[in-house]
């Protein structure tokens, strides 16, 4: 559980670089995007993320929990890195939508995986052990993201978030691909 907690914290730390407030600031600095359009972008990407939760279940049944987490999250994070280099708003918007269609499929599968690999009496402790480091890690990153955005309008927070999350994906796959829940064995 400690290894999973550390990996989940790394993922959350990366995600903290692109909380909506920081992403909105970057969109404004980079493309001069107004608040109403930013809200529309967040609405669309939020709907895409919500829809992805429904796809995660059958995908996890077919491919396994760890594979679903990694093989949906990995391309989502490449899309995030590419967003930083988008030459125009439309391409940035398309990349953000593509990211949102994939990036949240690891949320239900992550929870399911943690609950499946521990004994029932250990589940509350496992949930706390993996959630608290995530919360702490995600709280630190906006400080750095704000500093980066004050230094440059380039999407450094997006690049760092994507690279940290890609590192998380690869380490998760390497360390846990063979640790199968009882029903996947």
C-alpha positions in Angstrom: 0.0 0.0 0.0 2.8 2.4 0.7 4.1 2.0 -2.9 0.7 2.7 -4.3 0.2 5.7 -2.0 3.5 7.2 -3.1 2.6 6.7 -6.8 -0.9 8.1 -6.3 0.7 11.1 -4.6 3.0 11.6 -7.6 0.0 11.6 -9.9 -1.8 14.1 -7.7 1.2 16.3 -7.5 1.3 16.4 -11.3 -2.4 17.1 -11.4 -2.1 20.0 -9.1 -0.1 21.9 -11.7 -3.3 22.0 -13.9 -6.1 22.7 -11.5 -8.8 24.7 -13.3 -7.7 28.0 -12.0 -4.2 27.6 -13.3 -5.4 26.2 -16.6 -7.8 29.2 -16.9 -4.9 31.6 -16.2 -2.7 29.9 -18.8 -5.5 30.0 -21.4 -5.9 33.7 -20.7 -2.2 34.4 -20.9 -1.5 32.3 -23.9 -4.6 33.0 -26.0 -6.3 36.0 -24.4 -9.3 33.7 -23.7 -12.3 35.4 -22.0 -13.9 34.0 -18.9 -17.1 32.9 -20.6 -15.3 30.8 -23.2 -13.0 29.4 -20.6 -16.2 28.3 -18.7 -17.5 26.7 -21.8 -14.2 24.8 -22.3 -14.3 23.5 -18.7 -18.0 22.5 -19.2 -17.2 20.5 -22.3 -14.1 18.8 -20.9 -16.0 18.1 -17.6 -18.8 16.3 -19.6 -16.2 14.3 -21.5 -14.5 13.3 -18.2 -17.8 12.3 -16.7 -18.6 10.2 -19.8 -15.3 8.4 -19.5 -16.3 7.0 -16.1 -18.9 4.9 -17.8 -16.4 3.6 -20.4 -13.9 2.6 -17.6 -16.0 -0.2 -16.3 -16.3 -2.4 -19.4 -12.7 -1.5 -20.3 -11.5 -2.7 -16.9 -13.4 -5.9 -17.2 -11.8 -6.6 -20.6 -8.2 -5.3 -20.0 -7.8 -5.4 -16.2 -7.7 -2.6 -13.7 -4.0 -1.6 -13.9 -4.0 -1.8 -17.7 -7.1 0.4 -17.9 -5.5 2.9 -15.5 -2.2 3.1 -17.4 -3.3 2.8 -21.0 -5.9 5.4 -20.8 -4.0 7.8 -18.6 -0.8 7.6 -20.6 -2.2 9.1 -23.8 -4.2 11.6 -21.8 -1.0 12.9 -20.4 0.7 13.1 -23.8 -2.2 15.2 -24.9 -1.7 17.5 -21.9 2.0 18.0 -22.8 1.1 18.7 -26.4 -1.5 21.3 -25.3 1.4 23.4 -24.0 2.7 23.6 -27.6 -0.6 24.2 -29.3 -0.2 27.2 -31.7 -3.8 28.2 -31.5 -6.8 28.0 -29.2 -8.7 25.5 -31.3 -5.9 22.9 -31.2 -5.5 23.5 -27.5 -9.3 22.9 -27.1 -9.2 19.7 -29.1 -6.2 18.4 -27.1 -7.9 19.2 -23.8 -11.0 17.4 -25.0 -9.0 14.4 -26.0 -7.3 14.4 -22.7 -10.5 14.7 -20.8 -12.0 11.7 -22.7 -9.2 9.5 -21.2 -7.7 11.1 -18.1 -10.4 10.2 -15.6 -10.8 6.5 -16.4 -8.2 5.8 -13.8 -10.3 7.2 -11.0 -12.9 4.4 -10.6 -10.3 1.8 -11.5 -7.8 3.1 -9.0 -10.3 2.9 -6.2 -11.5 -0.5 -7.3 -7.9 -1.8 -7.5 -7.0 -0.6 -4.0 -10.2 -2.2 -2.6 -9.6 -5.5 -4.5 -6.0 -6.1 -3.4 -6.6 -5.7 0.3 -8.6 -7.7 2.8 -12.0 -6.3 3.6 -11.1 -5.4 7.1 -8.1 -3.4 5.7 -10.1 -1.3 3.2 -10.8 1.8 5.4 -7.1 2.0 6.3 -6.1 1.5 2.7 -8.5 4.1 1.5 -7.0 6.6 4.0 -3.4 5.6 3.3 -3.8 6.3 -0.4 -6.0 9.4 -0.2 -4.2 11.5 2.4 -0.9 11.7 0.4 -2.8 12.5 -2.7 -4.5 15.4 -1.1 -1.3 16.8 0.4 0.6 16.4 -2.9 -2.1 18.1 -5.0 -2.0 21.1 -2.6 1.7 21.8 -3.2 1.8 21.9 -7.0 -0.4 25.1 -7.5 2.2 27.1 -5.7 4.8 26.1 -8.2 2.4 26.4 -11.1 1.6 30.0 -10.2 5.2 30.8 -10.0 5.9 29.3 -13.4 2.9 31.1 -15.0 4.2 34.4 -13.5 7.6 33.8 -15.1 6.4 32.8 -18.5 3.2 32.4 -20.6 4.4 29.2 -22.0 2.6 26.1 -20.6 5.3 24.9 -18.3 2.8 23.7 -15.7 1.1 21.6 -18.4 4.4 20.1 -19.5 5.5 19.3 -15.9 2.1 17.9 -15.1 2.1 15.7 -18.1 5.6 14.4 -17.6 5.1 13.7 -13.9 1.9 11.9 -14.7 3.6 9.9 -17.4 6.3 8.9 -15.0 3.5 7.8 -12.6 1.8 5.7 -15.3 5.1 3.9 -16.3 6.0 3.2 -12.7 2.6 2.0 -11.9 2.7 -0.4 -14.8 6.2 -1.6 -14.0 5.5 -2.2 -10.3 1.9 -3.4 -10.2 1.1 -5.1 -13.5 1.6 -8.5 -11.9 -0.3 -7.7 -8.7 -3.7 -8.8 -9.8 -6.9 -8.6 -7.7 -8.3 -12.1 -6.9 -11.0 -11.9 -9.6 -8.4 -11.0 -12.3 -6.0 -13.8 -11.5 
